[in-house]
Amino acid sequence: MHILDTTLREGELFKFLGFEQKLEVLELLANAGLKRIELTLPYPPRTSKEHARSLILKSRDLGVLCVLHARAYKEDVANALSLDADGYAFYIGFSELHRKQKLHGITKEDALNRLLECLEMVKTAGHTYTRATLEDASRVYLEEGIEGYRSLVYA
């Protein structure tokens, strides 16, 4: 079983954690035996590339794999790849609500293709650990969600 801890990523969403606190959390997670963590792609002003690079290097020193989590946008993929993390995770809203409100009304096919293009960019760059998330999938009819996941599995 592989456990991926999202404390450092989720912490960006609710409360600002200072860089020193992030380093402390990373060390606590490593000391607890976790081998894989997730960070948010830097989105200034909350986070910076320098801090992300430092956390990635520190995680390696501690024997922890660092996965960068970002939106399924080509610009985000390029930024993520520039940080040379151990893995990459991309997400896109798949429900009608998300596609309409957050993604300017794109189709399910367009959303899925955008995610697949991002995963291909990472694969082409030589990285093997990638993850894809259909955000808000619980609002999608089961058959549509399964078709979306099937496309990702066979990509």
Secondary structure, 3 states (H helix, E strand, C coil): CCCCECHHHHHHHHCCCCHHHHHHHHHHHHHCCCCEEEEECCCCCCCCHHHHHHHHHHHHHCCCEEEEEEECCHHHHHHHHHCCCCEEEEEEECCHHHHHHCCCCCCHHHHHHHHHHHHHHHHHCCCCCEEEEEECHHHCCHHHHHHHHHHHHCC
